[in-house]
Amino acid sequence: MAVSTKRRRGKTRQTKDRVLQARIPRDLDEELRGHAEQLGLSVSTVVRNVLLNTFELVEGVVVDSTKLARVIQGRKPPAAEPVPDETESAVIGWQEAVLNLNGICDQCNTILHKGERAAVGVPVTARPVLLCLPCLTSLSPPDAPTTTA
């Protein structure tokens, strides 16, 4: 996740995101290290994922609570509620795969272990390239097995 560059003695190098330090109880440290080891991830990655998912979860709860309060009170939503930007999280399709690394479900935070079957989201780029199945088949060598839905 390189985000900026610094010049030092004429050389340009990329630096990582900002570092956050915090004092935590020993038992929390042990728990974090245990989870990280179990997932095959670094403690830093686990903490980063927890923080990111927590903020998204809290934001979703606040938005949902506001909508619920409006409905209960019989108020109409404001004229122009901001529409969430879905360009980053837009997925055009899902491909089932056997995981080669441990991961975490983006929706429910379920731990996905290496070797488990899971779905990989194919992100939408500016304009995704799509092929119908017959055109896809025409790209394969003549002796390749075909797949049908």
C-alpha positions in Angstrom: 0.0 0.0 0.0 2.6 2.5 -1.0 1.1 6.0 -1.0 3.9 8.6 -1.2 7.4 8.9 -2.2 10.3 10.6 -0.4 13.6 11.8 -1.9 16.7 10.9 0.0 20.2 11.5 -1.5 18.7 11.6 -5.0 16.9 8.3 -4.7 13.1 8.0 -4.8 11.5 5.4 -2.6 8.0 4.5 -1.7 6.7 4.6 1.8 3.9 2.7 3.5 0.8 4.1 5.1 1.0 5.9 8.4 2.0 4.0 11.5 -0.4 3.9 14.5 1.0 2.9 18.0 -1.2 2.1 20.9 -0.7 0.7 24.4 -2.9 -2.4 24.9 -3.2 -4.9 27.7 -1.0 -8.0 27.6 -4.0 -10.4 27.1 -5.3 -8.4 24.1 -1.8 -8.5 22.6 -1.7 -12.3 23.1 -5.2 -12.7 21.6 -4.3 -10.5 18.5 -1.1 -12.5 18.0 -3.0 -15.8 18.3 -5.6 -14.7 15.8 -3.0 -13.5 13.4 -1.1 -16.7 13.6 -4.3 -18.7 13.1 -5.2 -16.7 10.0 -1.6 -16.7 8.7 -1.6 -12.9 8.6 0.5 -10.3 10.3 -0.8 -8.7 13.5 -0.7 -5.3 11.7 -3.0 -6.7 8.9 -5.4 -8.1 11.5 -5.6 -4.8 13.4 -6.0 -2.8 10.2 -8.8 -5.1 9.0 -10.5 -5.0 12.4 -10.4 -1.2 12.4 -11.6 -0.8 8.8 -14.4 -3.3 9.3 -15.5 -1.7 12.6 -15.7 1.8 11.1 -17.8 0.5 8.2 -20.0 -1.5 10.5 -20.6 1.5 12.8 -21.3 3.8 9.9 -23.8 1.3 8.6 -25.5 1.1 12.0 -25.7 4.9 12.3 -27.2 5.2 8.8 -29.7 2.4 9.4 -30.7 3.8 12.8 -31.3 7.2 11.3 -33.5 5.7 8.6 -35.4 3.7 11.3 -35.9 6.8 13.5 -37.3 8.7 10.5 -39.8 5.9 9.7 -40.9 5.6 13.4 -41.4 9.3 13.7 -43.2 9.5 10.3 -40.6 11.9 8.8 -39.6 11.9 5.2 -35.9 11.6 4.4 -34.1 14.8 3.3 -34.5 15.7 -0.3 -31.0 14.7 -1.4 -29.4 12.0 0.7 -25.9 11.3 -0.5 -25.6 8.1 -2.5 -22.7 5.8 -1.3 -19.9 5.6 -3.8 -20.0 2.0 -5.0 -17.2 2.3 -7.6 -14.6 0.8 -5.3 -16.8 -2.1 -4.1 -18.7 -2.8 -7.3 -18.4 -6.4 -8.3 -19.5 -7.6 -11.7 -19.4 -11.3 -10.9 -18.3 -13.9 -8.5 -16.0 -16.8 -9.2 -15.8 -19.8 -6.9 -12.3 -20.8 -5.9 -10.2 -22.8 -3.5 -8.3 -20.3 -1.4 -4.5 -20.4 -1.5 -4.3 -18.0 1.5 -6.4 -17.4 4.6 -8.9 -14.5 4.3 -11.9 -12.9 5.8 -15.4 -12.6 4.3 -16.1 -9.0 3.3 -19.7 -9.1 4.4 -19.8 -11.1 7.6 -16.1 -11.3 8.7 -16.2 -15.1 8.7 -12.6 -16.5 8.8 -11.9 -18.3 5.5 -9.1 -20.8 5.8 -6.6 -21.8 3.2 -8.0 -24.7 1.2 -11.6 -23.7 1.8 -14.0 -22.9 -1.1 -15.0 -19.3 -1.3 -16.2 -16.8 -3.9 -13.8 -14.2 -5.3 -15.3 -10.9 -6.5 -14.3 -9.7 -9.9 -14.2 -5.9 -9.6 -15.7 -3.6 -12.1 -13.1 -1.5 -13.9 -13.8 1.5 -16.1 -15.5 -0.8 -18.6 -15.3 -4.5 -18.0 -14.6 -6.8 -20.9 -17.3 -9.5 -21.2 -17.6 -12.5 -23.4 -20.6 -14.8 -24.0 -19.9 -18.5 -23.4 -19.7 -19.4 -27.2 -17.1 -16.6 -27.8 -15.2 -17.8 -24.7 -15.2 -21.3 -26.1 -13.9 -20.1 -29.4 -10.8 -18.8 -27.6 -9.9 -22.3 -26.3 -7.9 -24.8 -28.2 -10.1 -27.4 -30.1 -9.2 -30.2 -27.7 -9.9 -28.3 -24.5 -12.9 -29.5 -22.4 -15.9 -27.2 -22.6 -17.9 -26.1 -19.7 -21.7 -25.7 -19.8 -23.9 -24.0 -17.2 
